[in-house]
Amino acid sequence: MSATQPLDFNDLPDEVMQELGEVICQEMRSRRTVRDFSSRAIPERVLEACLMAAGTAPSGANLQPWHFAVVRGGEMKKQIREAAEQEERAFYDGRAPDEWLDVLSHLCTDASKPFLEVAPALIVIFQKSKTTDHRGVESKTYYPKESVGIATGFLIAALHRVGLATLTHTPCSMKFLNKLLGRPSGEKPFLLLVVGYPSEDCKVPVIEKKPIDEIVSFY
C-alpha cells in the first residue's frame, strides 16, 4: 500500500472564490505573446521559482515526464537561432501548406527570429519517453504529451504572474535542440519558450479571444 498524508486544501468562502476568479481571469487576459524583447536581465532565482511551479503540475502516474533546459549564454542562443531560422526558411519557402501560411498572415511572422538572441532566456521544454518512478526504477512514461502540455501551461502562467513576457516557438522540426543541448534521444523537444521583458517599442497584433459561449458547454 502506498503512503498517504492529509490533504492541505484551502477551502475559501464563496465570495472570495468569485472575486479571485475574476482577478485571475483579468490577469490572464492581459497576457500577450510578444516577439520584440529587451535584453534586460531577469532577476536572480525568478526563473527557478517559476520552473518549480511548473514542476508541480499533474502528470500520468506522477512520472513528471519533462525536462526544462534553460539557455542564457549568448553563443548557445546564437546557435539555436541559426538552426531555428534554417528550419523556418524551409517552412515558409515550401514546407508549410498555403492554408497554414494564410492563417498565420495576420500575425506578420516570417523566418527571421531575432528574439532567440535578444531575450535573456530560452527555456527548451523536453518530453521524456522514459523516466524513473518513485522507487527509482526506470519506467515508460504515460500520457507524456498531455502532462508536458499542462506543465508548460503552469510555467507560462507563472512567468506572466511574476511580470515576464513569453513567446511559444515551435520550429519544424526541433530535433536540432537535442544535438545542441546534448539531450538524449529519448527526450523529444516539445516547445521553445522565449522569456524576458518586452522591448520599449513592443507592439502586438490586435486579436480577439472567443467568448465563453463559444468555448464552453454546461450540462
C-alpha positions in Angstrom: 0.0 0.0 0.0 1.3 3.5 -0.9 2.0 6.1 1.7 -0.7 8.8 2.2 -0.9 12.1 4.0 -3.6 14.6 4.9 -4.6 16.9 2.1 -3.6 20.6 2.6 -6.6 22.2 1.0 -7.6 25.9 1.2 -11.4 25.9 1.4 -12.4 29.5 0.6 -15.7 31.3 1.1 -17.9 31.6 -2.0 -17.5 35.3 -2.2 -13.7 35.1 -2.0 -13.7 32.4 -4.7 -15.8 34.6 -7.0 -13.6 37.6 -6.5 -10.4 35.6 -7.1 -11.9 34.0 -10.2 -12.5 37.5 -11.7 -9.0 38.7 -10.7 -7.3 35.6 -12.3 -9.4 36.0 -15.5 -8.4 39.6 -15.9 -4.7 38.9 -15.2 -4.6 36.1 -17.8 -6.5 38.3 -20.3 -3.6 40.8 -20.0 -1.1 38.1 -21.1 0.1 38.5 -24.6 2.6 36.7 -26.7 5.4 39.1 -27.7 8.1 39.0 -30.4 10.0 42.1 -29.5 12.1 41.5 -26.4 14.5 43.6 -24.4 17.9 42.2 -23.4 17.2 43.2 -19.8 18.4 40.6 -17.3 15.8 38.5 -15.3 16.3 38.8 -11.5 18.1 36.0 -9.8 16.1 32.9 -8.9 12.9 34.1 -10.6 13.2 31.5 -13.3 13.9 28.8 -10.8 10.8 29.6 -8.8 8.6 29.6 -11.9 10.2 26.3 -13.1 9.5 24.7 -9.7 5.9 25.9 -10.0 5.7 24.1 -13.4 7.2 21.0 -11.8 4.1 20.8 -9.5 1.8 20.0 -12.5 -0.1 16.8 -12.5 1.2 14.0 -14.7 0.4 10.5 -15.7 1.3 8.2 -12.8 3.2 11.2 -11.3 6.2 10.3 -13.5 6.8 14.0 -14.4 8.0 13.4 -18.0 9.5 16.8 -18.5 12.9 18.4 -18.6 13.5 22.1 -18.8 16.7 23.3 -20.4 17.4 26.9 -19.6 19.7 28.7 -22.1 21.1 32.1 -21.1 24.6 32.1 -22.8 24.9 34.3 -25.9 26.8 31.7 -28.0 24.3 29.0 -27.4 21.4 31.3 -28.2 23.1 32.3 -31.4 23.4 28.6 -32.4 19.8 28.0 -31.6 18.7 31.0 -33.6 20.8 29.9 -36.7 19.4 26.4 -36.6 15.8 27.5 -35.9 15.9 30.0 -38.8 17.2 27.3 -41.2 14.1 25.3 -40.3 11.8 28.3 -40.5 13.1 29.2 -44.0 12.2 25.7 -45.2 8.8 26.1 -43.6 8.0 29.4 -45.2 9.5 28.6 -48.5 7.6 25.4 -49.2 7.1 23.1 -46.3 4.0 24.8 -45.0 0.8 24.5 -46.9 -0.8 27.7 -48.2 -3.8 27.5 -45.8 -1.4 27.4 -42.8 0.5 30.4 -44.1 -2.8 32.2 -44.7 -3.9 31.6 -41.1 -0.5 33.0 -39.9 -0.6 36.1 -42.1 -2.3 38.4 -39.7 0.4 37.8 -37.1 3.1 39.1 -39.5 5.6 36.3 -38.8 8.4 35.2 -41.0 11.6 33.1 -40.9 13.6 35.8 -39.0 13.7 35.1 -35.3 16.0 37.8 -33.7 14.2 37.3 -30.3 16.1 34.0 -29.9 19.3 36.0 -29.3 17.9 39.2 -27.8 15.7 37.7 -25.0 17.7 36.9 -21.8 16.5 33.3 -21.5 15.2 30.5 -23.6 13.6 27.5 -21.9 13.6 24.4 -24.1 10.9 22.0 -22.8 11.6 18.3 -23.5 9.1 15.5 -23.3 10.6 12.3 -21.9 9.6 8.8 -23.1 11.2 7.2 -20.1 11.9 8.3 -16.5 12.3 6.9 -13.0 9.3 6.2 -10.8 9.0 6.8 -7.1 11.0 3.7 -6.4 13.9 4.8 -8.6 13.1 2.2 -11.2 13.1 3.2 -14.9 9.6 3.3 -16.3 7.9 4.2 -19.6 6.0 7.5 -19.2 2.2 7.6 -19.6 0.3 10.5 -21.2 3.6 12.4 -21.6 2.4 14.9 -24.2 -0.7 15.8 -22.1 1.4 16.0 -18.9 4.1 18.2 -20.5 1.4 20.4 -22.0 -0.1 21.0 -18.6 3.3 21.8 -17.1 4.0 24.2 -19.9 0.7 26.0 -19.1 1.7 26.2 -15.5 5.1 27.7 -16.5 3.6 30.3 -18.8 1.1 31.4 -16.2 3.8 31.6 -13.5 6.1 33.7 -15.7 3.2 36.0 -16.6 2.3 36.3 -12.9 5.8 37.5 -11.9 5.9 40.1 -14.7 7.7 38.4 -17.6 6.7 38.1 -21.2 6.8 34.9 -23.2 6.7 33.6 -26.7 5.9 30.0 -27.6 8.2 29.0 -30.5 8.0 25.6 -32.4 10.3 25.4 -35.3 9.5 22.5 -37.6 11.5 20.4 -36.8 13.1 20.9 -33.4 15.5 17.9 -33.5 18.5 20.2 -33.6 17.8 21.1 -30.0 18.8 17.6 -28.8 22.1 17.9 -30.5 22.9 21.5 -29.5 21.9 20.9 -25.8 23.3 17.4 -25.5 19.9 15.9 -24.6 19.3 12.1 -25.1 17.3 10.7 -27.9 14.5 9.6 -25.5 13.7 13.3 -25.0 11.6 15.0 -27.6 11.6 18.8 -27.9 8.1 19.9 -27.1 8.4 23.7 -27.1 10.9 26.5 -27.1 9.8 29.2 -24.7 11.3 32.6 -25.1 11.3 34.6 -21.8 12.1 38.1 -20.8 10.8 41.7 -20.8 9.1 43.3 -23.9 11.1 46.0 -25.6 10.0 49.6 -25.0 8.6 49.9 -28.5 6.9 46.4 -28.5 3.6 46.2 -30.3 1.3 43.2 -30.6 -1.4 42.3 -33.1 -5.0 43.2 -32.5 -6.7 39.9 -31.7 -9.9 38.7 -30.1 -10.4 35.7 -27.8 -13.6 33.7 -28.2 -16.4 34.4 -25.8 -17.4 31.8 -23.2 -20.4 30.6 -25.1 -18.1 29.5 -28.0 -15.6 27.6 -25.9 -17.7 26.2 -23.0 -20.8 23.9 -22.7 -22.5 23.5 -19.4 -24.6 20.3 -18.9 
